[in-house]
Amino acid sequence: MDRRGRFWKDRRVTLFRRFFPALQLVVLLLLTVWVRCWNASDVFAGGNIFFADPDCYSRMTRVREVYEHPGRVVHRHDFENWPEGTQPHTTAPFDYLTAGLAAGIRPFAGEPQRALDWAGAAVSPLLGVVAALFLWGWAGAMGGRWRGTVLFLFAVSPILVHGTALGRPDHQSLLLLCIAAGLGAEARLLRGASRGWALAGGLAWGFGIWVSMYEPLVLLALSLVLGVVLLGRGFFTRERAVWAGALVAVLAVALGVEGWHSPVPSPEIRAYFPQWSRTVGELARTPLSAMLHWTGWLLLAAPLLLGWTGWKLRDRVAWFWLVQLGALAALTAWQARWGYFLALGFAMALPWMASAFPRGWIASLVFAVSLWPVAGEWDDRLFDASKVAAREEQRRDNLALYDVAQRLRAPRRLPVLAPWWQSPALAYWSGQPCVAGSSHESLPGTVDASRFYLSRDPAEAEAILAKRRVACVVAYDAGRVASVSSAILGQPAQEGNMAEILYERPHSAPPFLKLAYSNPAFRVFLRPAGVE
């Protein structure tokens, strides 16, 4: 090849090396967004915006309050466990993040409620994109060779998609970003002191603890122990003082904003929490097969691969990820809510697993083959007939429940007794308080609602409504309501209970309840004595 030909060949190679990483990043970010919008037909239905689960509606009720009253910090929920309300553990950062996004959307949305709905739908996918950008930059700082692999698994892991999905305004999406930054900073500081990474780590852990004093505290404690064990006296550096200062500063601000409120659980919460928790998916135990659907088969080989890299290359970071993944796997087996962070840690540990293979192409091939369970999970989620039918049924129920809520909107207060998993949506759409709720703090109201639905004695049922100052009762599929109520109370449902009478024989309702409205999914009864 002559000199001119070599020049143009070298030029093309240089341009490819310069622009390929940028092109790869753009493609992976587009994949991140696209996969998180897989449920768009469920979120956007009938001209409305629906959220993924009951907790999302509770969060958005908080967001609406701070959006309408800037500067307010919500310490009490009057919309659940009516009339006592609750003192939730939920904190302000995600509220104001979502309200700020709604304020930005407001000029384009037409009306405040529409802006709020759009912000609730979009906030978690946007946080997912920010987390993806962080992972790309962090993996580059750690060597960069496998950052595309890290980002690809983050983009397609079903549990990570669920945590940052369209229409799921919940704090897990913000926690994923904070914990990714916290764990990433700890891994980077094992390579050597860095003031910038120390500052980033302190801020990330501080905001993570502000958002939730559960998962971040556990992972921070484990990270600190590992840092001391792996670095010895080298852990205590000037940069760690910067780290500690950033952490303490954020926590001081959090304490000033939130105050310290940790109410003692009521006797009903202590008595019924174990039974209620069994009806909540994120508190269930997780089998190994589910973990493999979130990460792939390579999770089984992770201990060997990370151990080999740590021993052969004398790499402290490999040992760090080995212990973190072991702890996260054990925690996920105990409670499914840890699965988000297991999949996140697994994705971040992939470069050290790949280093155990003698050739890069072998590592790439093994990784691609290991994703078979992940692909199977997506195939099942998208095409399984029973799951498709369940999603269609949920869309119909959402539209019917929205119809009920619009009929309950009124300047006067109409406290509602409804099944606990539907109460947050009714409270958000109608503006009316509900007896039951999706949080454990609202368990007293949920227990009373369950007692009402299982009651066969009209006098007992009326006493519950009077105690809770209920004006409206919503009846839904009697079999499901009775089954869930039975699970919460730990007692069998008997024939002739209120759930059955109100839904299947609404015209035989007790005289203190008057049928006001019905549609294919719901029956709505008014109790005139409870109208305020």
ZIPE-V356674 format. One line per field, one symbol per residue. ss: DSSP state (~ for helix, > for strand, _ for the rest). psi: psi as a letter, one per 40 degrees, with the letter a starting at -180 (. if undefined). A space follows every 50 residues. Layout:
# ZIPE-V356674
ss=???
psi=???
This chain:
# ZIPE-V356674
ss=__~~~~~~~~~~~~~~~~~~~~~~~~~~~~~~~~~~___~~~~>>__>>_ ___~~~~~~~~~~~~~~~________>________>_____~~~~~~~~~ ~~~~~~~~~__~~~~~~~~~~~~~~~~~~~~~~~~~~~~~~_____~~~~ ~~~~~~_~~~~~~________~~~~~~~~~~~~~~~~~~_____~~~~~~ ~~~~~~~~~~~___~~~~~~~~~~~~~~~~~~~~~__~~~~~~~~~~~~~ ~~~~~~~~________~~~~~~~~~~~___~~~____~~~~~~~~__~~~ ~~~~~~~~~~~~___~~~~~~~~~~~~~~~~~~~_~~~~~~~~~~~~~~~ ~~~~_____~~~~~~~~~~~_~~~~~~~~~~~~_~~~~~~~~~~~~~~~~ ~~~~~~~~_______>>__~~~~~~~~~~~___>_____~~~~~~~~~~~ ~~~~___~~~~~~~~~~____>>>>__~~~~~~~~~~~~________~~~ ~~~~_~~~_____>>>>>____>>>>_~~~__
psi=hiddddddddddddddddeddddddddddddddddeedfddddhhfeihi ididddddddddddddddgheihheiheeifhedaigieiiddddddddd dddddddeddiddddddddddedddddddddddddddddddededfdddd dddddehddddddfihfggiedddddddddddddddddedeihhdddddd dddddddddddhfcddddddddddddddddebeedgiddddddddddddd ddddddddahhgihhidddddedddddeehdeeiihiddddddddidedd edddddddddddefhdddddddddddddddddddhddedddddddddded ddddeeididdddddddddeedddddddddddehdddddddddddddddd ddddddeehidihghhhiideeddddddddeiiidiieiddedddddddd dddeiehddddddddddefhdhhhiihdddddddddddefiihiieiddd ddddgdeeiieehhhdiiaddihhiigdeeh.
